[in-house]
Amino acid sequence: MINICQGGNRIPIEVLLNYAINEYLSSDESQLKKLKKVNFIKKIRNKRALKGLSQKLIHDLEPYKTELQEKLNSKPDFSSPEMKRVKAIVTDFILKVDKRKLVFDRPFLNFFIEQGYLEVAQEFITRARMEDSELKSEEIFQAMRNVWIMNSLQIFWGLPLEMTSSVYAYSMLYPYTDNFLDNPEVNSEEKIKFNQRLSKVLNGEILTTTNFIEEKVFSLVGQIESQYSRDSFPEVFESLRLIQEAQTESIKQDKDEQLAYDKILPISFFKGGTSVLADAFLVKGNLNIKEMHFAFAYGSFLQLLDDLQDADVDKKDNHQTLFSVRNNNELIDNEVRSLVSFIFKANTTDESDTPIMSLMKEVITSCTLVMIMDAAGRNPELISHRLYKELESYSKVRLSFYKEFEDKIKSLIK
C-alpha cells in the first residue's frame, strides 16, 4: 500500500482509497447486463446516420475551416459573425445526434448546452490563449476535459456553472504538470525536484521560479489562492498536496523496477482519485464524507479509463498500469469487467440524491461506458472475442466505428 503522510490531515485519504479499491476488486459481472441490447440492423442505421450527419458537419464547416484554425491558434473572437455561425453549425449537429439517440439512450446533450457548457468552453479557450499563446490546441482541449469535469460537479451539487479562478487554474495545471511528469525524455531526478518545489509552494512557501514551467504552475496556484484563503479552506490546499503526492508516487510507474499488480492498483487509484477530489474541493470549498467518496471514485475510474485507452502506448513506453503490464497475448478481460462494475457501483443512486444528481450519475455512467467500448473497438486484441461481442451487443454502433467517427470529428480540430 502507498505510504501516505497523515500528519494533521483533515481528508481521510486512506479511507477513501481503501474503499474505492475494495469496490473495484469486488466486481459484479451482472452489472453490464443492466444495459439494453441493440440489434445489428439498428447499429447499421445508427452508423449511417452518424456518417451522414458528420459529413454534413464537415461540409458546412469547410468555408470556415482555415479561419477557425487560425483563430483557435491565436486569440479567438467568439463574438465574430463567423464564429457565431460555426457555433450554430456545431450545436445543430450535437442536437440532431442527441435527439435521434445515436450514441446515448437518453438525450442529455441539449441539457448541457442549455446549462452553458459551450459558453464556458469559449471563455476558457479565450483566456488560455491570452495567457499563453504558445499552447497547442490539443493541450487546451486536454485541459478543457478537466473544465467539463468541474462543470459536471457544479451541476451535480446545484452550483452555478461558471469559470471560476480555481476552475481555470486547476485545469490549466494539466498541460504543464502532467505533460512534464509523463514525458519519458525528462529523467526521474528532474521530475522529483520539480515535485518537491511545487509541494513547497502548495504549502504556502514563496519560491523564485527557475524555469518557464515553474513560472506558469506557481502562478496558477496563486490564482487558486485568490479564491480560497488557506486559513478558511485548508482542505482545498490539502487536496492539492494530495494530488501532488500522488503525482510523485506515480513516477514509480516509469522506473525499470517491475511493479506487482497490487502495487500498481493503489498508485492508479491514488492518482486518479485525488485528481477529481481536488476538482470537487475547488468547486465546492468544503465536502462531507459522502461527497468525498463520490469524487474520489469518479477520479479513480476516469484514471483507469485513461490507462485502458493508452494501454498499447504505455506498454511501448514501459509505463506500468493495470492494462499495460501484461505478457504477450495476455488478455485484460478481468480488469475491464471490474472497471465496468466499479463505474456502475460508484454511480448508484440513493434516496438522498436530488433529481439532478441522479441524472448526472446516469450521464457519467453512459459516457464512461462508451469510452470503454471505444477503447475495445480500437484495440480488440486486448480482450477476448467473447467480451468484445458482449460489449458490442450493448453499443449503439459496431465498436470498430467509434474510431472512424472520432477521428473524423478530430480532423476538424486539427
N, C-alpha and C positions, 0 to 999 in steps of 0.2 A: 504494500500500500504506500501511497505517497506520504512523505513526511511534511505535514502542513504545520506551519508555525501558528499556534493558537493563543499566544500571549496577548491577553486583553481583547481578543476578538469578540465582536458582538454577533457576527454572522456565524451560525452553526455549520460551517462548511463541511465538516466530516459527516455530520448527519445527512446533509443534502447529498453528498457524494455517495455515501453507502446506500442510501435509499434508492437513488436513481440506478445504481449498478445492480442492486438486487431486483428491481423491476425489470431491467433488461435481461438479466440471467434467468428469471422465472418466466420465460416466454410461453405464450399460449397460441399454438398454431391455428386454433379455431377463429382467431381474430380476423384473419383475412377473409374468411367465409361470410363476414358481415356485409361485404360488398356485393353489388348486383352484377351478374354476368352480362356481357354484351355479345350478341351473336355476330357471326362473321359478316353477314350482309350489312349489318349496322356499322361495323367497323369500316367497311369499304365505302359506305355512303359518307361517313364522317370524314374519312380521308379525302374523298373527292371534294367535299365542301370546304375543308380546311385549305386544300391546294388552290381551289378557286378563289377563296377569299384572300389568301396570301398573295396570289398572283395579281389580283386586283389592287391590293395594297401597294405592291411594288410598282405597278403601272401608275397608280395615282400619285405616288411619291416621286417618281422619276424626274419630273420637271423641277423638283426642289432639292434633289439629292446633293448636287455639288454645293449649293448654298448652305444646306443643312449641315454637311460635313465641315464646311469652313466655319460656320457659327459654333458648332459643338467643339471645335478645336481652338476657338478663341474665346470671346466673351459674348455668348448668345443673347440676343434681344428677343425674348419670347412675346413681346408685345407687337412685333412687326407683323404686317399682314401675311407674309409668307409663313412665319412660324405659327400663326393662328390657324392658317389653312392646314399646315402639317398636323397640328394637334387635332383638328376636326377630323381629318382623314384617319388618323390612328385611333381616335376614340370611336369612330364609326365601325372600324374593323373589330375592336375589342367587344363592342356591344353586340355585334352580329354573331361573333363566336360564342359569346355569353348566352344570348337569347336562344340559340339553337342547341345549346348544351353539347358542344362538340368536344370539349375537354373535361368539363366537370358536370356532375349530375345536377347540381344546384347552381343557377346563375347568380353569382355574387360579385362579378367584376364590376357591374354597374354600381353596386353598393360602395365599392372602394372609390370609384370615380366621383360619386356624389359626396363622399366624405372629404375629398380634396387631395387624394394621393398624387395626382398629376401636377397640381399646383405646388405641392411640397417638393416634388422632384425637380420642377423648374427652378425653384428658389435655391435648392441645393446645388444644382449644376452651375447656376449663375455665380453663386458665392464661391464655389470651389475654383472655378476658372479665374475669378477676380483675385483670389489669394495665391494661386499657383498656376500660372499659365503653362507650365511645363508638364503638368499631369497628363497622362494618356487617357483617352476616352474610356478604355477598358478599366483603368484604375478608378475613375469616377463612378462607373457603373458598379464596380465591385463594392465601393463604399456605399453606394445607394442601396444595395441589398440590406445593409445594416440599418439604413434610414427607414426602410419599409418594415423591418422587424420592430423597430422602436415605434413606428406609426401604428403597427398592429397592436402593440402593448398599450398605446394611448387609447385606441378604440376599445380594447378589451376591458380597460378599467374606467371607461367613460370619461376620459380626459380629452381636452381639445386637441385636434390633430394639427400640430404646428411644428415648425422648425425652430426649436429652442437652441440656445447656445450649446447645451450639452448633447442634444441630438446631432448637431452638426459636428462638434468637436470629436466626440467619441467615434462617430462613423468615419471621420477623416483619419483617425489613428490607424485604420486598417491598411490603406495603401502604403503608409510609411513604415509601420512596425511589422505587420505580417509579411510583407514582401521582403523586408530586410532580414527578418528572422528565418524565413523559409528559403532564402537564396542560398543554394548549395555552394556558390562561389565565395560566400563570406564564411570565414572559419569560425569555429565554436568560441574561441577566445574573444573575438571581436563582438560576437553576439552576447556573450556573458557580460562583458564590460559595459555594453550598451544597456543591458537589462539592469545592471547594478546601479548605473547612473539614473536611469529612469525611475527606479524604485526610490531613490533618494528624493527625486522631485515629487513623486506621489506622496511621500511622507512630509512634504512641506519645505524641503530644503531648496535654496536658491543656488543654482549652479550656472556657471558660464558655459554656453554651448561651444562645442568643439568642431561641429560639422553641420551640414545642411539638415540631415535627418534629425539631429537633436534640436536644432532651431525650430523646425516645424512641430515636432512632437511636444516639446516643452511649452510651446506657445498654445497648443491645443489643450493641454492640461490647465493652463491659465484661463482659457475660455470656460472650462467647466467650473473653475473656482469662482468665476464671475456670477454664476447662477446659484451655486451651492457653497455656502461657507463651511469650512472644516469643523467649526465648533457646533453649528446647528445640525449638520448632516454628516456625522462621522462615518456612517455605514456606506455612504456614497463613495468615499475615498478608500474605505476598506475593500469595497468590491473591486475598485480599480487596482488595488495592490494584489488582490487575489488573482485577477486575470493576468497581471504581470508575473506573479509567482508561477502561474500555470504555463505561461509562455516560456519561462526559464526552464521549467520541468520538461516541457515538450522538446527541448533541444536534444534530450536523450534519444529521441526517435531518429535522429540523424547520425548518431555515433555508430562506430563499427561494431560495438558490442551488441550481440544478438539479444533482443528483449523477448522474454517469455510472454505468452498471451495474457497472463494475469498481471503483468507489469504494464503492458500497453493499454489495457482496458481502463484503469483508473486515470492514466495520463490523458487519454482521449476525452473521458467524461469530465475531468477537471478543467481541461482547456475549453471545451465547448460549453459546459455548464456555467462556468464563471463568466464567459463572454456575454451570454444573454442575461445572467444575473446582474451584471453591471448595467446592461441596457435597461433593465427594469428599475434599478435604483436611480439611474439618471433620468428616467421618465417620471417616476413617482416620488422620489426622495426618501420615502420610508416604506418598508414592506413587512407584512406579517409572515408567519412561518408558511402558511398555505401558499401565499404569493411567491415566496422564495422557492418552494418545491416546484411550482409550475414553471417559473422562469429557468431554473436550473435544468429541469428535464427538457424543456424546449431547446435550450442551447446544446444539451448533450446529444439529442437525436439529430439536430442540424449539423453538428460536427461529424457524426457518423455518416450522414448523407454526403457531406463533402468528401469524406475519406472513401466512401463507396464509389463516387463519381470519379475520383482521382486514383483509383486502385492501380491501374496499369502504369501511370506516370510515376506514382510513388514507388512502385516496385523497381522501376528503372533507376530512380534517383536514390534508392536504398533508404527511403523514408518509411519507417516501420509503423503501420497502422493495423487494425484488426483485419483489413481486407487486402493488404499488400504483403503480409508475411506468410504467404502460402507457398508451399513447394510447387514445382511444376505440375500442372494438371489437377492440382488440389482445388476442390470447389468450395464456395463460401455460402452454401445454402443455409446452414445453421445461423450464420451471422445475419444474413438478410432476413430470415424468418424472425429472429429475435428483434431486429430493428423494427419490422412491421408491427409486431406485438407491442413493443415499447411505445411506439407512436400512438397506437390506439389507447393504451393504458394511460399515458400522460394526458390525453385529451378526452378522457371520460368525463362526462358532465355529472354534476351532483345537484342536490336541491338548493344549494346556496348560490348557484350560478345565475346570473341575470340572462335574459334572452340574448343580449349582445355577446356575452361570454360563451354561451352555447353555440351561437353562430360562428364565432371566431375559432372555437375548437374544431368545429366541423370543417371550416375553411383550411385550417392548418393541417388537419389530417388529410384532406383531399389533395392539397398542394404537395405535401411531402410524399404521398404515395405515388403521385405522378412522377416525381423526381426519381423515385426508386425504379419505376417502370422505364423511365428514360435511360437510367444507368444500365439496366438489364438489356435494353434494346441496343445500346452502344457496345456493350461487352458481354455478349451471350455466352462466351466461353467461360465466364467466371462462375456460372451457376449451372445446375443440371437442366436437362431438357424438360423434365417434369415440372420444376419450379418455374422455368421460363413460360411454359404453356399455361400454368396456373395464374401467373401474373397477367399474362396476355388475355386470359379469359375475362378479367375484370376491367381491362383497359378499353377506352373509347375507340382506339385505333390499334393497328398492329404495332408492336413495340419498336420495330425497326423504323417506323415512320417518325418517331419523335425526333431523331437526329436530323432527318431531312427537313422537317418543319422548323426546328430550332435554328438550324444553320441558315435557312432561307431568311428568317427574321433577323438573325445576327448580321447577315450581309448588309442589311440596311444601315446598321450602326457603323459598320466598318467603312 
